[in-house]
Amino acid sequence: MQEEVRKIILELGDDPEREGLVKTPERVEKSLHYLTRGYQQNLEDVIHGAIFTSEQDDMVIVRDIEFYSLCEHHLLPFFGKCHIGYIPKGQIFGVSKLARLVDMFARRLQIQERLCQQIAQAIFSTIHPQGVGVVMEAQHLCMLMRGVQKQNSIMTTSTMLGSFRKEQATRMEFLNLIQNRR
């Protein structure tokens, strides 16, 4: 990978032997491995047994989970907040596991639409709740720095499964609670 980065620097018109660029290929390789470390993770290891039996059947929400990802189209960052809600049916997650789940899928080459669906599906298939809702709001550097250059644009995606999809009242309760900022 480092040799390819050197070629890119040359192709861009700079000197990879210049003082500030000598170690750039190594730094880029390390950075890309870190930014895409989600490929080295799997759901079972991330959850690490932090699923607990619970009689709780009221909505559980964790909002404002920050995430950082790389757009698969331009390899530019997109970042924002993820809001997750679910209605348990016998099992709940340890709360930090939801943030780790978001990170696992975000730290891959992604599009926001797929990322939102992957998070919701992972929750739904792991603890089989009555329903799951995931809303993601993000800024995309491919929109901010290049192309249309719209500085204040925010992309919002949502995935609703189970009762969040079937029951409008449940969906609206979730959406209202995540909009109810401090």
N, C-alpha and C positions, 0 to 999 in steps of 0.2 A: 504494500500500500504506500509506503514511504516514497518509493521510486515514482509511483504514479502522481503523488502530490508534487514532487520535484518537477515532473513534466508539466503539470498544470501551471505551476509558478512560471516556468519558462514560456508556456503558451500565452500566458497573460501579459508577458513582456517584461518580467522582472528577472533578477538574478538570484537563483536559489543559494548561491554562495555568499550573498550579501549578509553582513553580520546579523541583522534582525531576522533573516530567513533561514539561516543555516540549520537550526533545530526545528523549524516549522513542520517539515514532513513527519518527524517523530511526534510532535505535539498534536498534529492533526489526527494521526493514527490513534493515539491514546484517547483523544477527545471523542472520536467517532465510536470507538469501542465502548466508552462510558455512556455516551448519549443513546446508544442502541443496546444497552445491556439487558433490555427486556427479552431479547432473543435467547438469552442464556438462562432465563427463569421460566418456571412453570407454575401453574395455579396451585398445585398441591404444596409445593415448597413455600410459596408466598403465604398461603393461608396457615400453614404449619400447625394444623390441628386446632386453631383458635375459632372453633365453632362450638357453641354451647347450647344446651337444651334450655328452652325458655317457654313459659306459658304466655309470655307477652304476645299480644296480637294487635297492638296499636302501632301506628306508623313510626318508623325509625328513620331519621334524616341526619345525614352528615353533609353539610354544605361548605362551599368555598374551599374545596380540596384543590390546591394549586397543582398544575401539571405543566410539563414541558415536553414537546415532541418535535419530530422533524417531518416536514411535509415530504411525502414520497415523490412528489412531482418536481420539486426544486431543491430538495435537501436543505431548505431553510426552516428555521424554527417557527412553530406556532405554540402559543402558551395561553393559559387562562385558568378558569375555575371549573371544577366539576362538582355537581350537586347530586347526591344519591339518596333515594328513599326506598324503603321496602316495608312490607307488612309481613312480619314473621308468621310462620306456620310450624311452630315447634322448635325452630333453631334460629340463633342469632350469631352474627360475627363479632369477634373482638374488634372494637372500633378502629384500631390502627390498621387492621387488615384491609379495610376498604380503601384507605389511602395507598397502601402497598399494591393493591390490585390495580388501582388507577395507574400508578407508576409503571407496573410491569407492562401494561399494554401501551402506555404513552411512550415508553423508551424503546420504540421500534419505528421503522419508517411507516408513516401513517397518513390517513386522511381522517379528518375529525368525525365524519359520519360513521366510519367503520369503528373507530375508537369508542364512540358512544355505545354502539351496539355490542361490542365485545365485552365491555364492562357490565352492561345489563345482563347479557346472556350468561356470563361467568357467575354472577350473583344468583341468577334464577336457577341455573343448573347445579349449583353447589348446595344451597340451603332450601331450595324449593319453596320460596315464600308465596303468599297469596298473590303478590304483585311486586313489581320493581319499576322505579322510574329513575332515569338518569338524564340530566340536562347538563350540557357543556357550553361554556361561553369562552371564545378564544379570539385572540388577535393573531393574524398570520403575516409573517414578515414578507411573504411573497406578494401580499396585497399592499403592505405598507412601504416596502423599499423598492419594489420593481413593478412592472406592469402598470396598473391603474393608480398606484400610489395614493390610496385613500387612507389617511392617517387615523381616522376615528371609526373605522369599520370593525365590527365585532360579529363573528359568526356564532350562531346559536344552533345547537342540534339537540334533539331529544329522542329517547327510546323509552317506550312504555310497554311493559309486559304484564300479563295476567290481569289482576283487578285494576291496575293503573291504566290499562288499555280499554278494558270493558266497561268500567264504571266511571262516568264523568265526574261524579262527586269526589271520588278518590283522587283522580287525576288533578282536579281543581284544588283540593286541599293541599296536595304536594306542591303544585305550582305556586299557590298563594304563600305557603310557608317558606319556600326558598326565596321568594321575592321580598319577604318581610325582613328587611335588613335592620341591623342595630341602629 
